[in-house]
Amino acid sequence: MEGFFTTSTMVWIAIGVGVIALLFAFYLSARVKKEQVNNAKMEEIAGAIHEGAMAFLAREYKVLVIVILALAALLVVAGFATGNGAETLNPMTAIPYVIGALCSVLAGNIGMRIATKANVRTANAAQRGTNAALGIAFSGGAVMGMSVVGLGLLGLGIVLGIFYLLMPDLAEVTRASVINGFALGASSVALFGRVGGGIYTKAADVGADLVGKVEAGIPEDDPRNPAVIADNVGDNVGDVAGMGSDLFESYVGSIIAAIALGAVLDFTVGNSIMGVLVPVLVAAAGVIASILGSFCVRTGENANAQKALNLGTNVAMILSVVGAFFATRLLPDVNGLDIPVSFANGVFIAVVAGLIAGTIIGKLTEYYTSFDYSPVKKIAASCETGTATNIISGVATGMISTALPIIVIIIAILVSYEFANLYGIALAAVGMLSTTGIIVAVDAYGPIADNAGGIAEMSGLDPHVREITDALDSVGNTTAAIGKGFAIGSAALTALSLFASYTQAVGMDSINILDPKVVAGLFLGGMLPFLFSALTMNAVGRAAQQMIEEVRRQFKTIPGILEGTGRPDYATCVSISTSAALKEMIIPGLLAVVVPLVVGLIPFLGKEALGGLLAGSLVTGFLLAVMMANAGGAWDNAKKYIESGVHGGKGSEAHAAAVNGDTVGDPFKDTSGPSLNILMKLMTIVALVFAPIFLG
């Protein structure tokens, strides 16, 4: 097999496995659509949700097109301005940037379309039982998962083909810099998508809960609630499309970070193609493992949803380890070069360290956010003494939940560095996200089940159907929290890898924390995640206030709403969420792009201060993201735990306190928290791509 793994082999592996994942997504989509719905009311409601979701995406994409074209133009202009040397910003960086942005947009769009088809079919299948509903919901989520990894590898394969096969004489440092544009495109779209979708969904959710459930005392997803359609649309634009772009960015960002280091660091035994090949092989093995793992999600008679999803995820992780092992055994055959077995072993250990770290962080996230464990039960018990004690308990739980994940990340960093240097840290991130296909599948399954419950409620189906969808949704809350844990954990490793690439690009061997410029950058970077979170939280608050006022207005002015004889004005509520989200996402989205550029270009700050900024934002961003995501998930499941009948059940004072806590937790876990992991990586990739300008 000498010389089997060449540059062209690497490109075709990425493209081929990407196409396989997309074909599997098409198969799953056809499977979902086979479920026939013969209820006109259900179809009408599902149609309104689909229409609202696609209308939001269309308006969001109009804004994103402007951002994408503006940044692409900046890349071209800056590239020509810095010249055409080996260590300058190449204007061709705009090509992979646009490809990465388009792939990210497609991933979110495909997921949105299938989710708004699977929700009504899940509700319909729930009339036959839990297992049928689980099968449809998971298949719908798996379409999202396979689209993310399929488009990620396909897009990356195309970019690698352009710059490795069509431009073989391009300098290696230039080639690595140009390919970084792919990650920049994915990250820029993901941040706007996650922030915009998060603002939309939480504005609708908070308005629907506070006025409908607490003030009016009507059930969740009651058709009498004017914000109910906007709330269900929000589940899709935030938790499906936004989440899809988020994890697409995490996935390709980890691979690009490893490629960036593998292409330029000399410990890859003098063969740069090997450093680029390894992350592609590991990612490809993870895609195949995810496909096989999805077949292990058993939906037969008496299946347990949580155990079924866990089984599929665990099988995928085990198979991914096996695939990574065989991939590293083949390294000595790269271009016939005699690569030491010790290095191949080190690469494998680094990948496994990331996978194990991701699994442990997922389990820790489950512990802190599932009502099967004591933290959430304690929050639920605190609701008996009111909203204040609920908030105190939830914030404390979120803070405590940062301790063990940071220790896990530290161990993963030390182990992977010990066996494969900085390159190993990047590969640990690739390993952690190698099973992204099935991680996204079990994550996207949640909002599909949630939407199914809303459709069942609004359609007047048998209460038993809602019980089934609520049970599936409760599991979905935990799987969604685990997905966020994976994304945040991998963000720390990926951002650290990109940070290492940045120091290489600007010629910094170390960061001197006694340098006043570095200290200034550290403090500025440490502050940014808090400023960003404040902006996004306030955005949700302002949008929710508009929604609350509109719902109250309709209850007062439209006759017969609460009696069920009057029809609420759903469209106005959808419009409020859409307009608010598109308006409020601009400033937080631009913050991640503008601040690194400004700091790097100011003469008395420069590359040293920018290095400090990236380090400071990485530390506080990771901790704040974990705290917010876990606190929000815990508040949500504390509410659901009370709704199961404990502490007075629905309608009790404890339940009202839990709903209030959940409304605080909503923007924590679905807007600010998950957006922070994109913020960390986007600022680092901006610094890396524009590094030649800072040198000039």
N, C-alpha and C positions, 0 to 999 in steps of 0.2 A: 504493500500500500504506500510505498515511498512517494512523497510528493502529492498525495491524493488531495489534501486540503490546501487548495490554492485560493487566490483572491476570488476567482470566478465561482469556486465552490461555495465560499462564504456568502456571496451575493445570492446565489440560487437557493441556498438553504433558507435564507431569510425570506425571500420571495415565495418559495414553495410552501413553507410552513405557514406563512401568512395567508396564502390562498386556501390552504387546507382549513384553517380556522374560520375563514369567511364562508367557505362551503358548508361547514358544520353549522354555522350560524343560520345560513339559508335553510338547511334541513330542519333545524329547530323552529324557525319561523313558520315553515309550512306545517309543522306538527301542531303549533299553537292555533293556527288559522283553521285547522280541521274541526275544532270544537264549534259546533253550530249553536247560535243563540236565536231562540225563537220567541223572545219577549220584547215587544215594541218599546215598552217603557225603559227597559235596560239599555236597549240600543240607542234610544234618544239621549239618555244621560251620558252614556259612553261617548256618543258623538259630540256632545257639548264639551266634554273634557278633552277629547282629541283636538277639536277645533280650537279651543282656548290655548292648549299647549303648543300647537303648531303656529298659531298666530303670534304667541310670545317669541318663539324661536325665530320666526321670520323677521320680527322687529329687532330682536337682539343681533341677528346676523348682519342687519344693515349697519348697525353701530360697529360691529366687529370688522366688517369689510374696510371701513375707514381706518380703524386702528391698524389692521394688517397692512394695508397699502402704505400708510404713513411710516410704519416701522421698516417695511421693506425698502421704501425710498430712502430712509435714513441710512440703512445698511449700504445701499448702493453709493450714495453721495459720500458717506464716510469712507467707504472703500477706495473710491477714486481719489479722495483727498489725502489719504495716507500713502499713496503710491502703490507699486506692485512688487515689492520685495517679498522675501520668504516669510518675514515676520510682521507683515502688515495685514490690516483687515481687508480681506478679499471681497470685492463687490458681489462675487458669485455666492456669498453667504446668503443672499436674499433668496436664492433658489430653494435650498433645503428649508429655509424659514417658512416660505409660503407652502411648501409641501407638508411640513409639520402642522401648520395651522389648519390646512384643509383636512388633513387626516383627523385632527382633533374635533373639528366641526362635524365631520361625517360620523365619528364614533358616537357623539352625543345625539345626533339626528336619528341614526338607526335605532339606538336604544329607546329614544322617545317614541318613535313610531310603533315599535313592537310592544312597548309597555302599555300604550293606550289601546292596543288591540287585545293584549293578554288580560288586562284588568277585568273587563266584562266577561271574558271567557272563564276566568278563574271564579268569578261570582256564580256563573252558570254551572260550572263543574261542582262547586260546593254544594249544590242541591243534591248531588249524588254521594257526597261524602268528602272527608278530609283528604284522602289519598288522591282523588281525581283533581281537586283544587291545587294541591301541592305540586302535582306533575305539571300542570299548566303554568303556575306561577314560576316554578324553577326554570322551566324551558324558556319562558319569556326573559327571565334574568340572564340565562345562559347566552341568549342571543347578544345581549349587551356585552357580556364578558368576552365572548369569542370575537365580537366586532372590535373591541378595544385591542386585544392582543394581535388579531389578524391585521388590522390597519396599521398597528404599530410596527410589526415586522415587515409587512409589505412596503410601507412607506420608507422604512429604514433601508430595506433591500434596494429600493429604487435609488435612494440617495447614494448608498454605497456603490451601486453600479455606475452611476454618473461619474463619481469622483475617483473611483478605483479602476474601473474598466475603461471608461471613455477618456479619462485623463491620467494615464499611468505615469506621466512625467511630472506631475504636480508634486511640489515639495511636501514631505510628510507632515511638517508642522503646519503648513498651510491647509493641507487636506483635513487634518484633525480640527483645525479652527473653523473651516467651512462647514463641516458636518455638525458642529455645535449649533448651527442655525436651525436644524431640525428640532432640537430640544427647546430652543427659544420660541419657535412657532407654537409648539404644543403647550408650553407654559403660559405664554401670553393669552392664548385663547382660553385655557383652563381657568386662569384667575378671573377673567371677566365672566366666564360661564358659571363658575362656582359662586362668586359674589352676587351676580345678577339673579341666578336661580335661587340662591339662599335667601336673598331679600324678598323675592316674590313669594316663595312658599311660606316663609315665617310671618310675613305681614298678613297673609290670608289665614294662616293657622291661628295666630294670636287673636285676630279679630273674631274668627269663628268661635274660638273657645271661650274667650272672656265674656262676650255678649251672649252667645247662644247657650253655652253650657252653664256658665256661672250666673249671669243676670236673668236670662229668660228661662233657664232650667229645662231646656230641651236636649234630647240626646245628641251625641256626636253624629255628624253627617245627616242630620235631620233635614229633609227637603224644605222645611220652613225657614231655615237659616240662609239669609241672602249670600253669605260668604262661602257656602258649602261647595259650589262648583269651583270657585277660585282656589279653595283649599285643596281639592282633589287635583286640579291642574298643577298646583304648586308641588305636589308630591312627585310629579313627573319632571317638571322643569328644574327642580332643585335636586331631588334624590335620584333621578335617573340621568337626565341630560348633563346636569352639572357634575354629578358624581362620575359619570362616564368620562367626561373631559378631564376631570381631576385625576382619576386613576390611569387614564391614557398618558397624561403628562408624567405621572410618577413612574410608570412602566418604561417609557422611552427615555425619560431623564436618567434613570439608573443605568440603562444600556449605554447611552451616549457618554455618561460620566466615565464608565469603564473603558470605552473606546478612546476617549480623550486622553486618559492616562496611559492606556496600553500602547497607544501609538507613539508616545514621546518618551516614556521612561526607559532607561537603558537596561534595567534589570530583566527585560523580556528577552534576554539572551541574543540581543542584536537583530531580532527578527520582528519588526513592527506588526506584520500581518498577524502573527500569533496573538499579540495583545489585543487586536481588534476582533479576532475570530472567537476567542473564548466567550465573551459575553453573548455573542450571537448564538453560539452553540448551546449555552446554558439556557437562554431564553427560548430557543426552539424546542429543547427537551421539555421545558416547563409547559409549553403550549400543548404538546402531545400528551403530557401527563394530565393536564387539566381536562382535555377531551375524554381521556379514559376514566378519570375520576368522576366526571359528570354522569357516566353510565352507572356508577355505583350509588347514586342518590336513589335509593329504593323508594318507590311510591306504591308498593303493593299493599295488600290488605293489612290493616292495623299498624301501618308504618308510623313512626314518631318523627315529626318534622325536624326537630333539633338534631336527633341522632342521625337521621338520613342525610342532612346537610353536612354534619360533622364527618360522617363516614366518607362522603365524596371528597371533602377537603383533605382529610388525612391520607386517603389513598393517593390523591394527586401529589401531595407533598412527598410521600415515600417514593413514588415513581419518579418525581423530579430529582430526588437525591440519586437514584439509580442512573437516570439519564445523565446527570452531571458527572457521575463517576466514569461512565464509559466515554463521555466526551473528553474528559481530561486524560484518559488512557490513550487517546488518539493524538494527543498533542505532539509527540515526537515525530509524527508523519507530516507535520506542516512544512510544505515545500522541501521535504526530505532532510530538514535540519535536525541535528541530534540534540534535542532539548532534554535536560536532566530530569529524571523521574522525580527527584526531590521537588523540583519546581511544579511539576504536574500535581504532585500530592498536596503541595501548599495551596495551589489554586482551588483544588477540590475542597480542602478544609475550610477555606475562606467562604466558598459558596454555601457549604453546609452550615457554617456559623451564622450566616445571614438567615437561612431558612429556619434554623432552630430559634434564633432570636425573634423572628417574625411570629412563629408559632407560640412562643412564650408570651409575647406582647399581646397576641390575640386572646390567649387564655386569661391573662391579667385583665384585659379589657372586659371580657365576659364576666369575670368575678366582680368587678366594680359596677357593672351596668345591668346585670341580670337579677331579677327578683328571686332567683333561686338561692341567692347568697345574702349574707348578713348586711353588707353596706346599703343595698337598696331597701332591705327590710327596715333598717334603722331610720332611713329617710322617711319611709312610709309611716313609721311609728311617730316620728317627730311632727307629722301633719296634725296629729290630734290636739296639739297645742297651738296650732295656727300657722299662717304663712311664714312669719319671721323665723321660727325654729326650723321650718322646712328649708328655707333659703340658707340658713347658717349650716345646717347639716349637709346640704348638697354641695355648697362651696368647699366645705372641709373635706368631703369625700373626694372631690375633684383634685384638691391640693395633695392629699395623701396618695392619690393614684399616680402621681408623677414619680414617686421614689423608686419603685421596683422597675418600671420601664427604663428609666435612665441608667440603672445599674446593668440591666440586660444589654442596652446599647453600648455601654462602656466595655463590657466583656466581649461583645461581638467585635468592637473596634480593635481591642487589644489582641484578640486571637487572630483575626484576619490580617492585621498588620504584622504580627509575629511570623506568620507563614508565607505571606505574599506582599509585604510592604504596603505602600499606599494603594497599589493596584488591588490588593486583597480587600481593602475597605470598600472599594468600588464594586468588586465582585460580590461582597456580602450583601450589598443593596440589590444587585441583580438576583442573587439567590432568594432574598426575602420576597421579591416580587415575581419570581419565576412562575408561580402558580396564580398570577393575576387573573387568568381566564376564569377560574372557578371562584376566586375571591370576589370578583365583580358579580358573578352569577348569583351567589348567595346574598350579596349586598342588594342588588337590584330586585331580587325576589321580594324584599320587604315592602317597598312602595307599591308594587303590583298587588300584593295581598291587602295592603292598606286601602288602595283604591277599590279593590273588589268589595271590601266591607262597606265603603261609602255607597257604591252602586246598589248593593243589596239593601241597605237601609233606605235609600231614596226610592227604590223600586217597590218597596213594600213586600219583599220576600219573607219567607218564614223566618222567625227569630233564630231558629237553629242554624240557618245559613250564616247569619252574622256571628254567631258563636264560633263557627268554624273559621271564618275569615279573621276574627279577632285573635284566635289562638295562633294562626299562621302569622299574623301581623306582630304579635308579641315576640315570636321567635325572630321575625325580621328585624325588630328593634335591636336585638342582641347581635345578629349577624351584621347589621349596618355599623354598629359600634366597633365590631371586630375589624371590618373593612377600613374604617377610619384609623384604627390603631395601626394596621399594616401600612397605610399610606403615610401616616405621621412618622412611624419608626423608620421607614425607608427614606423619608425625606431627610432625616438627620444624616444618614449614611451617604445619600446621594449628594446633599449639599456640601458635606465634608470633602467628598471626592472632587466635586467641581471646584471647591475652594483650593484644594491641592493643585488642580490644573491651572487655576488662576495665578497662584504663586509662581508656578513654572513659567507661565506666559509672560509675567511681568518681571521675571528674574529675581524673585525674593526667596532666599534660602530659608528665612525664618521671620517670624513676627516678633518684634521687640516691644513688649508691653510697657516698657519704660519710655518709649518714644512718645512725646506729646501728641503727635499726629495719630498714632495708633490708639492711644487712650481716648482721644476725641472720637475716633471712629467707633471704638468699643461702646462708649456711652450712647452715641447716636444710634448704632445698630441695636443695642439692647432696648432702646426706647421704641424703635419702629414697630415691632409686633404689637405693643400696647396701643400706639397711635392708630395702627391699621385696624385693630379689633374695636377700638372706640368708634372709629368712623363707620364700620360695618354694623355694629350694635345700634348706634344712633340712627343709621339708615333704616334698619328694621323697625326701630321705635317710631320714627316719623311715619313710615308707611303703614304700620299697624294702627297708629292713631287715626289716620285717614279712614282705614277700614272700619275701625270701631265706630267712628262717628257716622259712617254711611250705613252700617248695619242698624245702629240705634235709630237713625232717621227713617229707615224703611219700616222698622217695627212700629214706629209712631205714626207714620203718614200713609202707609198702604193698608187699607182695611182688610181684615180677615186673615193676615199672615199667620198669626199664632193659632188661629182656629182651623187653619188648613184650607180655607176657602179663597184666600188671595194668593196670587203668584208673586214671589219675590223677584226683584230685578237683579238677576245673577250677573248680567253683562257688565253693569256698572262696577261691581266688585272686582271682576276680572280685569277691567280696564284700569282700576286704581292700582292693583298689584303690578300690572305690566308697566304702567307709566313710572311708578315709583322705583321699580327695580332698574329700569333702563337709565333713569336719571341718577340714581344713587350709586350705581356701580362704577361710574367714570373715575371719580377722584381716587378711591382705593385702588382701582386697577392701574391707574397711571403712576401711583406712588412707587410701586415696585420697579418700574422702568426708569422713572425720572431721577429718583434719589441716587442710585449708584452712578448714573452718568454725571450728575452734578458734583458729587463728592470726588469722583475720579478726575474731573476736569478742573476743579478749583486748584490753582497753583499751590496755595499754602496747605492743602490737604493731600490730594493726589493718591497714588497707588497704595501708600502705606495706610492712610486713613481709610481707604476703601477696604483694605484687608481687615482692619479692625472692625469696620462696620459689618462685614460679612460674618466675622467670628461672633460678634455680640448678638446679631440677629439670630444666628443659628442656636445659641444657647437659650435665650429667652423665648424664641419662637417655638422651639420644640416643647419646652416645659409648659408654656401657655396653651399650646395646641392640645396637648394631652389633658391638661386640667379642664379646659372648656369642653372638649369632646366627651370626656368621661362624666363630668358633672351633669351635662345636658342629657346624656343617655340614662344616667341614674335617676334624675328627676322624672324623665318620661316613664320609665318602668316602675317607679314608685307610684305614679298615678295609676298605671295599669294594674299594679298589685292591689291597690285599694279597690279598684273597680271589679276585681275578682270576688269581692265580698268581705274583705278584712277591714278593720278599723271603721266600720259603719257602712262601707260600700258606697255605691253611687248615690249622689244627692246629700251625703253627710257633710258636716263642716270639715272633716279631714279631707274629704274628696275635693272640696272647694279650694282648700289650701294646696293640695297636690296639683290641681289645675293651674293655680297661680305660679307654683314652682316650675311646672312644665313650660309655661309661657316664657319664663326667664331662660330656661334651659334650651328652648327651641333655637334661638339665634346662637347660643353657645355651641351646640353640637352640629347645626346644619348650615351656619353661615360663617361666623368668625373662626371657630376652631379648625374646620377642614380647610379653610382658605389660607391659614397660616403656613401649612406645609408647602403650598404653591408659592407663597410669598418668599419663603426661604430659598427655594430653588430658583425662582425667576430672578431674584436679585443677583444670585451667584452666576447664573448663566449669562445675564446681561453684562456683568463685570468681565466674564471670561471672553465673550464674543467681542466686546469693545476694548479689550486689553491693549491692543496696538495703539489705540488713540491716546490712552493714558500714558503710554511710554513716550509718545510724541510730544 
